[in-house]
Amino acid sequence: MEEPQITGLAFVLGPAKFGAVLIVMARFCELTGRGPRKGNVVWRSGKPKKKGGIGTHITAINRRRYLPNLQRVKAVIDGQVRYVRVSTRAIKKGLIVKPPKRNWQPAEAKA
């Protein structure tokens, strides 16, 4: 069996002649590579000195993950229209090309 080919944040599983499968990593933007970030939630108690207190004190620090704002949108990629998961930052920057709107109309009824 062939080794998977890694290309950016997606990798191709299997040979192309047998219909290779493209697997995309979850919670990552397919264009910019933005993914989850680590951070803290800091709990404080007390009244700040600016507001007349004796100062705040940290009572707890909890770990958390900050997830990117991913959206599933249609985009033109290599001449084909397909769905991609991209961050809103990539959409605002104009990194994706949205396909033209379809102007389909039903066939006229034959009289």
C-alpha positions as CSV (number, residue, x, y, z in Angstrom):
1,M,0.0,0.0,0.0
2,E,1.2,3.5,-0.9
3,E,2.1,6.0,1.8
4,P,-0.4,9.0,1.9
5,Q,0.8,12.1,0.2
6,I,0.6,15.1,2.5
7,T,-0.2,18.4,0.8
8,G,-0.7,21.3,3.3
9,L,-3.6,20.4,5.6
10,A,-5.0,17.7,3.4
11,F,-3.6,14.4,2.3
12,V,-4.5,12.0,-0.5
13,L,-5.1,8.4,0.6
14,G,-4.5,5.7,-2.0
15,P,-3.3,5.8,-5.6
16,A,-5.0,8.1,-8.1
17,K,-5.9,5.3,-10.6
18,F,-8.1,3.6,-8.0
19,G,-10.0,6.9,-7.0
20,A,-7.8,8.5,-4.4
21,V,-9.7,10.0,-1.4
22,L,-8.8,13.5,-0.3
23,I,-9.0,13.8,3.5
24,V,-9.0,17.3,5.1
25,M,-8.1,17.9,8.7
26,A,-10.9,19.0,11.0
27,R,-11.1,22.5,12.4
28,F,-8.4,23.9,10.1
29,C,-8.9,26.4,7.3
30,E,-8.1,24.8,4.0
31,L,-6.5,28.0,2.6
32,T,-4.8,29.8,5.5
33,G,-4.1,26.9,7.8
34,R,-5.6,28.6,10.8
35,G,-6.5,26.0,13.5
36,P,-7.4,25.8,17.2
37,R,-5.2,27.8,19.6
38,K,-4.6,27.1,23.3
39,G,-5.3,29.7,25.9
40,N,-6.6,30.3,29.5
41,V,-9.7,31.6,31.2
42,V,-8.6,33.6,34.2
43,W,-11.1,34.0,37.1
44,R,-10.5,37.0,39.3
45,S,-12.1,38.1,42.6
46,G,-12.0,41.5,44.3
47,K,-12.5,45.1,43.3
48,P,-10.0,46.8,41.0
49,K,-7.9,49.5,42.5
50,K,-9.1,51.9,39.8
51,K,-12.6,51.5,41.2
52,G,-11.6,52.1,44.8
53,G,-10.8,48.5,45.9
54,I,-7.7,46.9,47.2
55,G,-7.0,45.0,43.9
56,T,-8.1,41.8,42.2
57,H,-6.6,38.4,42.8
58,I,-6.6,35.4,40.5
59,T,-8.6,32.5,41.9
60,A,-8.5,30.0,39.1
61,I,-6.9,29.5,35.7
62,N,-8.6,27.0,33.3
63,R,-7.2,25.8,30.0
64,R,-9.4,26.2,26.9
65,R,-9.2,26.1,23.1
66,Y,-10.0,29.0,20.9
67,L,-11.5,27.6,17.7
68,P,-11.3,29.4,14.3
69,N,-14.6,30.7,12.7
70,L,-14.8,28.1,9.9
71,Q,-17.5,28.3,7.3
72,R,-18.4,25.8,4.6
73,V,-18.7,27.7,1.3
74,K,-18.7,26.9,-2.4
75,A,-15.6,27.9,-4.2
76,V,-14.0,27.6,-7.6
77,I,-10.9,25.5,-7.2
78,D,-8.9,24.3,-10.3
79,G,-11.9,25.1,-12.5
80,Q,-14.3,23.0,-10.4
81,V,-16.9,24.1,-7.9
82,R,-16.6,22.4,-4.6
83,Y,-17.3,23.0,-0.9
84,V,-14.4,24.1,1.2
85,R,-14.1,24.8,4.9
86,V,-12.4,28.2,5.2
87,S,-12.0,30.8,8.0
88,T,-14.0,34.0,7.8
89,R,-10.7,35.8,7.7
90,A,-9.9,34.1,4.4
91,I,-13.3,35.0,3.0
92,K,-12.8,38.7,4.0
93,K,-9.3,38.8,2.4
94,G,-10.8,37.5,-0.9
95,L,-8.7,34.3,-1.0
96,I,-11.6,32.3,-2.4
97,V,-13.5,32.8,-5.7
98,K,-17.2,32.1,-5.3
99,P,-18.9,30.5,-8.3
100,P,-21.3,32.5,-10.4
101,K,-25.0,32.3,-9.4
102,R,-27.1,29.8,-11.3
103,N,-29.9,31.3,-13.4
104,W,-31.8,28.0,-13.9
105,Q,-35.3,28.2,-15.1
106,P,-37.8,25.3,-15.4
107,A,-38.5,23.9,-18.8
108,E,-41.6,25.4,-20.4
109,A,-44.6,23.1,-20.4
110,K,-45.3,21.6,-23.8
111,A,-48.8,22.5,-25.0
